[in-house]
């Protein structure tokens, strides 16, 4: 198992980042709903958490983080903290899911039992139960706040973890192909992430992504990535060299198509 993780380590690192972004996107939608209505979707959170034999996105993220950050050949301090933070996000989301269930299904039942008639004792008990219900909403508010803090700190930890990984093609490919998602999730930390990875050469992201696309025989997509570099740096030597290779491969592909 460990050998397999080591062999595919770069791809798993990319997967952890991608799953984190997808998870935060879904959680943020729920946080916005809670801010507006004080309710959350139990079904959405249940699908994100999952169960032991049908793990959801957050559960898979937690498991991948354990494998990637604790079984690496070189264990990084930022990776250890990321593993802790992503695991905490999972368990905090699990609690939020339970509260969402109570809020969605138990609160309406209590509303239907409000008529205590002329029984003072029953009316007093009803007030106590209503207080418990309001405590559930407050619990949800605290869990949402903790999750927002964990997400914010995790973004900064990713910046530290990937610092200096300019040759990480799996990472570059994700940042290129899912740039809108990365921007939306990292927000103000996006430029910090790019700076941490590529330093004063942000075009390296496009260059490494182009190499990955070329290796996947996606010549036209690779050409567009190179064109993005040349638009700002028309004489960029590595980009010009890669452009020649891509054009050659495209010409060969067109020739092979004609022969068929």
C-alpha positions as protocol buffer text, in pm:
chain_id: "A"
residue {
  index: 1
  type: UNK
  ca { x: 0 y: 0 z: 0 }
}
residue {
  index: 2
  type: UNK
  ca { x: 271 y: 248 z: 101 }
}
residue {
  index: 3
  type: UNK
  ca { x: 473 y: 177 z: -216 }
}
residue {
  index: 4
  type: UNK
  ca { x: 165 y: 245 z: -428 }
}
residue {
  index: 5
  type: UNK
  ca { x: 102 y: 573 z: -244 }
}
residue {
  index: 6
  type: UNK
  ca { x: 466 y: 675 z: -294 }
}
residue {
  index: 7
  type: UNK
  ca { x: 452 y: 595 z: -666 }
}
residue {
  index: 8
  type: UNK
  ca { x: 135 y: 803 z: -716 }
}
residue {
  index: 9
  type: UNK
  ca { x: 210 y: 1065 z: -453 }
}
residue {
  index: 10
  type: UNK
  ca { x: 200 y: 1370 z: -684 }
}
residue {
  index: 11
  type: UNK
  ca { x: -138 y: 1267 z: -826 }
}
residue {
  index: 12
  type: UNK
  ca { x: -278 y: 1213 z: -475 }
}
residue {
  index: 13
  type: UNK
  ca { x: -155 y: 1557 z: -367 }
}
residue {
  index: 14
  type: UNK
  ca { x: -346 y: 1705 z: -660 }
}
residue {
  index: 15
  type: UNK
  ca { x: -654 y: 1501 z: -567 }
}
residue {
  index: 16
  type: UNK
  ca { x: -647 y: 1629 z: -208 }
}
residue {
  index: 17
  type: UNK
  ca { x: -636 y: 1990 z: -329 }
}
residue {
  index: 18
  type: UNK
  ca { x: -914 y: 1930 z: -583 }
}
residue {
  index: 19
  type: UNK
  ca { x: -1137 y: 1751 z: -330 }
}
residue {
  index: 20
  type: UNK
  ca { x: -1077 y: 2032 z: -81 }
}
residue {
  index: 21
  type: UNK
  ca { x: -1188 y: 2290 z: -338 }
}
residue {
  index: 22
  type: UNK
  ca { x: -1498 y: 2091 z: -433 }
}
residue {
  index: 23
  type: UNK
  ca { x: -1586 y: 2039 z: -65 }
}
residue {
  index: 24
  type: UNK
  ca { x: -1547 y: 2406 z: 22 }
}
residue {
  index: 25
  type: UNK
  ca { x: -1762 y: 2503 z: -276 }
}
residue {
  index: 26
  type: UNK
  ca { x: -2050 y: 2286 z: -150 }
}
residue {
  index: 27
  type: UNK
  ca { x: -2004 y: 2386 z: 214 }
}
residue {
  index: 28
  type: UNK
  ca { x: -2000 y: 2755 z: 122 }
}
residue {
  index: 29
  type: UNK
  ca { x: -2337 y: 2715 z: -48 }
}
residue {
  index: 30
  type: UNK
  ca { x: -2474 y: 2566 z: 274 }
}
residue {
  index: 31
  type: UNK
  ca { x: -2320 y: 2845 z: 484 }
}
residue {
  index: 32
  type: UNK
  ca { x: -2493 y: 3105 z: 266 }
}
residue {
  index: 33
  type: UNK
  ca { x: -2822 y: 2920 z: 308 }
}
residue {
  index: 34
  type: UNK
  ca { x: -2775 y: 2910 z: 685 }
}
residue {
  index: 35
  type: UNK
  ca { x: -2701 y: 3283 z: 700 }
}
residue {
  index: 36
  type: UNK
  ca { x: -3024 y: 3354 z: 513 }
}
residue {
  index: 37
  type: UNK
  ca { x: -3263 y: 3097 z: 668 }
}
residue {
  index: 38
  type: UNK
  ca { x: -3091 y: 2936 z: 970 }
}
residue {
  index: 39
  type: UNK
  ca { x: -3140 y: 2602 z: 793 }
}
residue {
  index: 40
  type: UNK
  ca { x: -2912 y: 2357 z: 615 }
}
residue {
  index: 41
  type: UNK
  ca { x: -2981 y: 2072 z: 373 }
}
residue {
  index: 42
  type: UNK
  ca { x: -2940 y: 1744 z: 557 }
}
residue {
  index: 43
  type: UNK
  ca { x: -2935 y: 1549 z: 228 }
}
residue {
  index: 44
  type: UNK
  ca { x: -2650 y: 1760 z: 86 }
}
residue {
  index: 45
  type: UNK
  ca { x: -2442 y: 1721 z: 403 }
}
residue {
  index: 46
  type: UNK
  ca { x: -2520 y: 1350 z: 423 }
}
residue {
  index: 47
  type: UNK
  ca { x: -2400 y: 1301 z: 66 }
}
residue {
  index: 48
  type: UNK
  ca { x: -2082 y: 1494 z: 144 }
}
residue {
  index: 49
  type: UNK
  ca { x: -2010 y: 1291 z: 458 }
}
residue {
  index: 50
  type: UNK
  ca { x: -2137 y: 951 z: 342 }
}
residue {
  index: 51
  type: UNK
  ca { x: -2108 y: 630 z: 541 }
}
residue {
  index: 52
  type: UNK
  ca { x: -1843 y: 358 z: 589 }
}
residue {
  index: 53
  type: UNK
  ca { x: -1942 y: 156 z: 280 }
}
residue {
  index: 54
  type: UNK
  ca { x: -2040 y: 457 z: 68 }
}
residue {
  index: 55
  type: UNK
  ca { x: -1800 y: 735 z: 162 }
}
residue {
  index: 56
  type: UNK
  ca { x: -1881 y: 1089 z: 59 }
}
residue {
  index: 57
  type: UNK
  ca { x: -1650 y: 1361 z: -67 }
}
residue {
  index: 58
  type: UNK
  ca { x: -1546 y: 1479 z: 280 }
}
residue {
  index: 59
  type: UNK
  ca { x: -1482 y: 1127 z: 405 }
}
residue {
  index: 60
  type: UNK
  ca { x: -1267 y: 1046 z: 101 }
}
residue {
  index: 61
  type: UNK
  ca { x: -1081 y: 1375 z: 147 }
}
residue {
  index: 62
  type: UNK
  ca { x: -1001 y: 1283 z: 508 }
}
residue {
  index: 63
  type: UNK
  ca { x: -875 y: 937 z: 407 }
}
residue {
  index: 64
  type: UNK
  ca { x: -663 y: 1070 z: 120 }
}
residue {
  index: 65
  type: UNK
  ca { x: -512 y: 1331 z: 349 }
}
residue {
  index: 66
  type: UNK
  ca { x: -405 y: 1059 z: 592 }
}
residue {
  index: 67
  type: UNK
  ca { x: -233 y: 863 z: 313 }
}
residue {
  index: 68
  type: UNK
  ca { x: -71 y: 1164 z: 144 }
}
residue {
  index: 69
  type: UNK
  ca { x: 51 y: 1364 z: 441 }
}
residue {
  index: 70
  type: UNK
  ca { x: 143 y: 1088 z: 684 }
}
residue {
  index: 71
  type: UNK
  ca { x: 289 y: 827 z: 444 }
}
residue {
  index: 72
  type: UNK
  ca { x: 507 y: 1054 z: 231 }
}
residue {
  index: 73
  type: UNK
  ca { x: 876 y: 981 z: 190 }
}
residue {
  index: 74
  type: UNK
  ca { x: 934 y: 1334 z: 318 }
}
residue {
  index: 75
  type: UNK
  ca { x: 679 y: 1430 z: 581 }
}
residue {
  index: 76
  type: UNK
  ca { x: 632 y: 1809 z: 584 }
}
residue {
  index: 77
  type: UNK
  ca { x: 519 y: 2001 z: 895 }
}
residue {
  index: 78
  type: UNK
  ca { x: 256 y: 2184 z: 685 }
}
residue {
  index: 79
  type: UNK
  ca { x: 130 y: 1844 z: 566 }
}
residue {
  index: 80
  type: UNK
  ca { x: 88 y: 1720 z: 923 }
}
residue {
  index: 81
  type: UNK
  ca { x: -118 y: 2028 z: 1008 }
}
residue {
  index: 82
  type: UNK
  ca { x: -318 y: 1993 z: 685 }
}
residue {
  index: 83
  type: UNK
  ca { x: -399 y: 1634 z: 772 }
}
residue {
  index: 84
  type: UNK
  ca { x: -525 y: 1749 z: 1114 }
}
residue {
  index: 85
  type: UNK
  ca { x: -725 y: 2038 z: 969 }
}
residue {
  index: 86
  type: UNK
  ca { x: -891 y: 1837 z: 691 }
}
residue {
  index: 87
  type: UNK
  ca { x: -976 y: 1560 z: 936 }
}
residue {
  index: 88
  type: UNK
  ca { x: -1129 y: 1817 z: 1171 }
}
residue {
  index: 89
  type: UNK
  ca { x: -1335 y: 1958 z: 883 }
}
residue {
  index: 90
  type: UNK
  ca { x: -1479 y: 1611 z: 824 }
}
residue {
  index: 91
  type: UNK
  ca { x: -1575 y: 1555 z: 1188 }
}
residue {
  index: 92
  type: UNK
  ca { x: -1712 y: 1907 z: 1231 }
}
residue {
  index: 93
  type: UNK
  ca { x: -1923 y: 1854 z: 917 }
}
residue {
  index: 94
  type: UNK
  ca { x: -2047 y: 1526 z: 1064 }
}
residue {
  index: 95
  type: UNK
  ca { x: -2176 y: 1713 z: 1371 }
}
residue {
  index: 96
  type: UNK
  ca { x: -2329 y: 1978 z: 1148 }
}
residue {
  index: 97
  type: UNK
  ca { x: -2507 y: 1706 z: 951 }
}
residue {
  index: 98
  type: UNK
  ca { x: -2664 y: 1568 z: 1271 }
}
residue {
  index: 99
  type: UNK
  ca { x: -2779 y: 1914 z: 1378 }
}
residue {
  index: 100
  type: UNK
  ca { x: -2920 y: 1975 z: 1030 }
}
residue {
  index: 101
  type: UNK
  ca { x: -3123 y: 1655 z: 1062 }
}
residue {
  index: 102
  type: UNK
  ca { x: -3267 y: 1766 z: 1397 }
}
residue {
  index: 103
  type: UNK
  ca { x: -3342 y: 2113 z: 1262 }
}
residue {
  index: 104
  type: UNK
  ca { x: -3501 y: 1980 z: 941 }
}
residue {
  index: 105
  type: UNK
  ca { x: -3709 y: 1694 z: 1084 }
}
residue {
  index: 106
  type: UNK
  ca { x: -3751 y: 1735 z: 1462 }
}
residue {
  index: 107
  type: UNK
  ca { x: -3818 y: 2111 z: 1477 }
}
residue {
  index: 108
  type: UNK
  ca { x: -4135 y: 2091 z: 1260 }
}
residue {
  index: 109
  type: UNK
  ca { x: -4266 y: 1803 z: 1476 }
}
residue {
  index: 110
  type: UNK
  ca { x: -4232 y: 2018 z: 1788 }
}
residue {
  index: 111
  type: UNK
  ca { x: -4418 y: 2300 z: 1617 }
}
residue {
  index: 112
  type: UNK
  ca { x: -4708 y: 2063 z: 1556 }
}
residue {
  index: 113
  type: UNK
  ca { x: -4723 y: 1971 z: 1926 }
}
residue {
  index: 114
  type: UNK
  ca { x: -4741 y: 2328 z: 2055 }
}
residue {
  index: 115
  type: UNK
  ca { x: -5100 y: 2312 z: 2186 }
}
residue {
  index: 116
  type: UNK
  ca { x: -5057 y: 2220 z: 2551 }
}
residue {
  index: 117
  type: UNK
  ca { x: -5422 y: 2290 z: 2631 }
}
residue {
  index: 118
  type: UNK
  ca { x: -5484 y: 2404 z: 2989 }
}
residue {
  index: 119
  type: UNK
  ca { x: -5205 y: 2194 z: 3140 }
}
residue {
  index: 120
  type: UNK
  ca { x: -4946 y: 2428 z: 3300 }
}
residue {
  index: 121
  type: UNK
  ca { x: -4700 y: 2142 z: 3358 }
}
residue {
  index: 122
  type: UNK
  ca { x: -4712 y: 2042 z: 2992 }
}
residue {
  index: 123
  type: UNK
  ca { x: -4671 y: 2405 z: 2885 }
}
residue {
  index: 124
  type: UNK
  ca { x: -4359 y: 2437 z: 3103 }
}
residue {
  index: 125
  type: UNK
  ca { x: -4210 y: 2124 z: 2952 }
}
residue {
  index: 126
  type: UNK
  ca { x: -4284 y: 2259 z: 2605 }
}
residue {
  index: 127
  type: UNK
  ca { x: -4090 y: 2577 z: 2685 }
}
residue {
  index: 128
  type: UNK
  ca { x: -3791 y: 2365 z: 2791 }
}
residue {
  index: 129
  type: UNK
  ca { x: -3808 y: 2169 z: 2466 }
}
residue {
  index: 130
  type: UNK
  ca { x: -3823 y: 2490 z: 2264 }
}
residue {
  index: 131
  type: UNK
  ca { x: -3509 y: 2606 z: 2446 }
}
residue {
  index: 132
  type: UNK
  ca { x: -3333 y: 2284 z: 2337 }
}
residue {
  index: 133
  type: UNK
  ca { x: -3437 y: 2352 z: 1979 }
}
residue {
  index: 134
  type: UNK
  ca { x: -3291 y: 2703 z: 1990 }
}
residue {
  index: 135
  type: UNK
  ca { x: -2968 y: 2557 z: 2131 }
}
residue {
  index: 136
  type: UNK
  ca { x: -2945 y: 2338 z: 1820 }
}
residue {
  index: 137
  type: UNK
  ca { x: -2947 y: 2648 z: 1599 }
}
residue {
  index: 138
  type: UNK
  ca { x: -2675 y: 2804 z: 1815 }
}
residue {
  index: 139
  type: UNK
  ca { x: -2475 y: 2482 z: 1787 }
}
residue {
  index: 140
  type: UNK
  ca { x: -2503 y: 2498 z: 1409 }
}
residue {
  index: 141
  type: UNK
  ca { x: -2385 y: 2860 z: 1417 }
}
residue {
  index: 142
  type: UNK
  ca { x: -2075 y: 2763 z: 1615 }
}
residue {
  index: 143
  type: UNK
  ca { x: -2001 y: 2469 z: 1385 }
}
residue {
  index: 144
  type: UNK
  ca { x: -2029 y: 2688 z: 1075 }
}
residue {
  index: 145
  type: UNK
  ca { x: -1792 y: 2940 z: 1235 }
}
residue {
  index: 146
  type: UNK
  ca { x: -1539 y: 2668 z: 1321 }
}
residue {
  index: 147
  type: UNK
  ca { x: -1558 y: 2528 z: 968 }
}
residue {
  index: 148
  type: UNK
  ca { x: -1497 y: 2873 z: 819 }
}
residue {
  index: 149
  type: UNK
  ca { x: -1189 y: 2911 z: 1040 }
}
residue {
  index: 150
  type: UNK
  ca { x: -1061 y: 2565 z: 944 }
}
residue {
  index: 151
  type: UNK
  ca { x: -1114 y: 2635 z: 574 }
}
residue {
  index: 152
  type: UNK
  ca { x: -931 y: 2968 z: 598 }
}
residue {
  index: 153
  type: UNK
  ca { x: -634 y: 2813 z: 777 }
}
residue {
  index: 154
  type: UNK
  ca { x: -628 y: 2516 z: 537 }
}
residue {
  index: 155
  type: UNK
  ca { x: -593 y: 2753 z: 241 }
}
residue {
  index: 156
  type: UNK
  ca { x: -285 y: 2906 z: 403 }
}
residue {
  index: 157
  type: UNK
  ca { x: -146 y: 2560 z: 485 }
}
residue {
  index: 158
  type: UNK
  ca { x: -180 y: 2455 z: 120 }
}
residue {
  index: 159
  type: UNK
  ca { x: 27 y: 2761 z: 25 }
}
residue {
  index: 160
  type: UNK
  ca { x: 301 y: 2649 z: 264 }
}
residue {
  index: 161
  type: UNK
  ca { x: 277 y: 2283 z: 165 }
}
residue {
  index: 162
  type: UNK
  ca { x: 315 y: 2344 z: -210 }
}
residue {
  index: 163
  type: UNK
  ca { x: 580 y: 2617 z: -175 }
}
residue {
  index: 164
  type: UNK
  ca { x: 860 y: 2561 z: -427 }
}
residue {
  index: 165
  type: UNK
  ca { x: 672 y: 2287 z: -620 }
}
residue {
  index: 166
  type: UNK
  ca { x: 709 y: 2461 z: -957 }
}
residue {
  index: 167
  type: UNK
  ca { x: 780 y: 2131 z: -1137 }
}
residue {
  index: 168
  type: UNK
  ca { x: 463 y: 1963 z: -998 }
}
residue {
  index: 169
  type: UNK
  ca { x: 278 y: 1893 z: -1324 }
}
residue {
  index: 170
  type: UNK
  ca { x: -29 y: 1734 z: -1164 }
}
residue {
  index: 171
  type: UNK
  ca { x: -69 y: 2050 z: -956 }
}
residue {
  index: 172
  type: UNK
  ca { x: -13 y: 2278 z: -1256 }
}
residue {
  index: 173
  type: UNK
  ca { x: -268 y: 2084 z: -1459 }
}
residue {
  index: 174
  type: UNK
  ca { x: -533 y: 2126 z: -1189 }
}
residue {
  index: 175
  type: UNK
  ca { x: -462 y: 2498 z: -1150 }
}
residue {
  index: 176
  type: UNK
  ca { x: -481 y: 2539 z: -1528 }
}
residue {
  index: 177
  type: UNK
  ca { x: -786 y: 2325 z: -1598 }
}
residue {
  index: 178
  type: UNK
  ca { x: -983 y: 2436 z: -1288 }
}
residue {
  index: 179
  type: UNK
  ca { x: -854 y: 2789 z: -1252 }
}
residue {
  index: 180
  type: UNK
  ca { x: -1197 y: 2941 z: -1188 }
}
residue {
  index: 181
  type: UNK
  ca { x: -1258 y: 2692 z: -905 }
}
residue {
  index: 182
  type: UNK
  ca { x: -915 y: 2758 z: -750 }
}
residue {
  index: 183
  type: UNK
  ca { x: -976 y: 3134 z: -767 }
}
residue {
  index: 184
  type: UNK
  ca { x: -1322 y: 3101 z: -610 }
}
residue {
  index: 185
  type: UNK
  ca { x: -1201 y: 2887 z: -320 }
}
residue {
  index: 186
  type: UNK
  ca { x: -867 y: 3048 z: -239 }
}
residue {
  index: 187
  type: UNK
  ca { x: -995 y: 3405 z: -289 }
}
residue {
  index: 188
  type: UNK
  ca { x: -734 y: 3648 z: -156 }
}
residue {
  index: 189
  type: UNK
  ca { x: -496 y: 3356 z: -97 }
}
residue {
  index: 190
  type: UNK
  ca { x: -493 y: 3256 z: -465 }
}
residue {
  index: 191
  type: UNK
  ca { x: -208 y: 3490 z: -560 }
}
residue {
  index: 192
  type: UNK
  ca { x: -26 y: 3383 z: -246 }
}
residue {
  index: 193
  type: UNK
  ca { x: -59 y: 3021 z: -361 }
}
residue {
  index: 194
  type: UNK
  ca { x: 76 y: 3097 z: -710 }
}
residue {
  index: 195
  type: UNK
  ca { x: 360 y: 3304 z: -563 }
}
residue {
  index: 196
  type: UNK
  ca { x: 449 y: 3024 z: -321 }
}
residue {
  index: 197
  type: UNK
  ca { x: 460 y: 2763 z: -598 }
}
residue {
  index: 198
  type: UNK
  ca { x: 614 y: 2955 z: -886 }
}
residue {
  index: 199
  type: UNK
  ca { x: 788 y: 3253 z: -726 }
}
residue {
  index: 200
  type: UNK
  ca { x: 860 y: 3519 z: -988 }
}
residue {
  index: 201
  type: UNK
  ca { x: 772 y: 3282 z: -1275 }
}
residue {
  index: 202
  type: UNK
  ca { x: 391 y: 3248 z: -1265 }
}
residue {
  index: 203
  type: UNK
  ca { x: 401 y: 3142 z: -1632 }
}
residue {
  index: 204
  type: UNK
  ca { x: 551 y: 2811 z: -1515 }
}
residue {
  index: 205
  type: UNK
  ca { x: 198 y: 2700 z: -1428 }
}
residue {
  index: 206
  type: UNK
  ca { x: 97 y: 2725 z: -1796 }
}
residue {
  index: 207
  type: UNK
  ca { x: 424 y: 2569 z: -1910 }
}
residue {
  index: 208
  type: UNK
  ca { x: 397 y: 2264 z: -1682 }
}
residue {
  index: 209
  type: UNK
  ca { x: 27 y: 2227 z: -1764 }
}
residue {
  index: 210
  type: UNK
  ca { x: 113 y: 2237 z: -2136 }
}
residue {
  index: 211
  type: UNK
  ca { x: 366 y: 1956 z: -2088 }
}
residue {
  index: 212
  type: UNK
  ca { x: 99 y: 1751 z: -1910 }
}
residue {
  index: 213
  type: UNK
  ca { x: -157 y: 1818 z: -2182 }
}
residue {
  index: 214
  type: UNK
  ca { x: 96 y: 1729 z: -2450 }
}
residue {
  index: 215
  type: UNK
  ca { x: 170 y: 1399 z: -2274 }
}
residue {
  index: 216
  type: UNK
  ca { x: -206 y: 1330 z: -2286 }
}
residue {
  index: 217
  type: UNK
  ca { x: -210 y: 1402 z: -2662 }
}
residue {
  index: 218
  type: UNK
  ca { x: -428 y: 1708 z: -2604 }
}
residue {
  index: 219
  type: UNK
  ca { x: -230 y: 1914 z: -2855 }
}
residue {
  index: 220
  type: UNK
  ca { x: -477 y: 2199 z: -2904 }
}
residue {
  index: 221
  type: UNK
  ca { x: -529 y: 2253 z: -2530 }
}
residue {
  index: 222
  type: UNK
  ca { x: -151 y: 2242 z: -2483 }
}
residue {
  index: 223
  type: UNK
  ca { x: -116 y: 2501 z: -2759 }
}
residue {
  index: 224
  type: UNK
  ca { x: -362 y: 2734 z: -2585 }
}
residue {
  index: 225
  type: UNK
  ca { x: -165 y: 2707 z: -2259 }
}
residue {
  index: 226
  type: UNK
  ca { x: 157 y: 2799 z: -2442 }
}
residue {
  index: 227
  type: UNK
  ca { x: -20 y: 3083 z: -2623 }
}
residue {
  index: 228
  type: UNK
  ca { x: -114 y: 3230 z: -2284 }
}
residue {
  index: 229
  type: UNK
  ca { x: 257 y: 3253 z: -2200 }
}
residue {
  index: 230
  type: UNK
  ca { x: 357 y: 3399 z: -2536 }
}
residue {
  index: 231
  type: UNK
  ca { x: 85 y: 3664 z: -2512 }
}
residue {
  index: 232
  type: UNK
  ca { x: 281 y: 3821 z: -2226 }
}
residue {
  index: 233
  type: UNK
  ca { x: 632 y: 3701 z: -2316 }
}
residue {
  index: 234
  type: UNK
  ca { x: 658 y: 3655 z: -2696 }
}
residue {
  index: 235
  type: UNK
  ca { x: 1023 y: 3549 z: -2674 }
}
residue {
  index: 236
  type: UNK
  ca { x: 991 y: 3306 z: -2383 }
}
residue {
  index: 237
  type: UNK
  ca { x: 1245 y: 3037 z: -2489 }
}
residue {
  index: 238
  type: UNK
  ca { x: 1082 y: 2735 z: -2319 }
}
residue {
  index: 239
  type: UNK
  ca { x: 740 y: 2832 z: -2449 }
}
residue {
  index: 240
  type: UNK
  ca { x: 871 y: 2877 z: -2805 }
}
residue {
  index: 241
  type: UNK
  ca { x: 1041 y: 2537 z: -2793 }
}
residue {
  index: 242
  type: UNK
  ca { x: 727 y: 2370 z: -2663 }
}
residue {
  index: 243
  type: UNK
  ca { x: 519 y: 2547 z: -2926 }
}
residue {
  index: 244
  type: UNK
  ca { x: 737 y: 2394 z: -3201 }
}
residue {
  index: 245
  type: UNK
  ca { x: 691 y: 2048 z: -3050 }
}
residue {
  index: 246
  type: UNK
  ca { x: 314 y: 2095 z: -3024 }
}
residue {
  index: 247
  type: UNK
  ca { x: 286 y: 2221 z: -3383 }
}
residue {
  index: 248
  type: UNK
  ca { x: 490 y: 1926 z: -3501 }
}
residue {
  index: 249
  type: UNK
  ca { x: 262 y: 1682 z: -3317 }
}
residue {
  index: 250
  type: UNK
  ca { x: -50 y: 1854 z: -3454 }
}
residue {
  index: 251
  type: UNK
  ca { x: 89 y: 1835 z: -3807 }
}
residue {
  index: 252
  type: UNK
  ca { x: 167 y: 1466 z: -3761 }
}
residue {
  index: 253
  type: UNK
  ca { x: -183 y: 1403 z: -3628 }
}
residue {
  index: 254
  type: UNK
  ca { x: -338 y: 1579 z: -3928 }
}
residue {
  index: 255
  type: UNK
  ca { x: -118 y: 1379 z: -4165 }
}
residue {
  index: 256
  type: UNK
  ca { x: -215 y: 1052 z: -3999 }
}
residue {
  index: 257
  type: UNK
  ca { x: -582 y: 1149 z: -4029 }
}
residue {
  index: 258
  type: UNK
  ca { x: -539 y: 1208 z: -4403 }
}
residue {
  index: 259
  type: UNK
  ca { x: -372 y: 869 z: -4447 }
}
residue {
  index: 260
  type: UNK
  ca { x: -667 y: 700 z: -4283 }
}
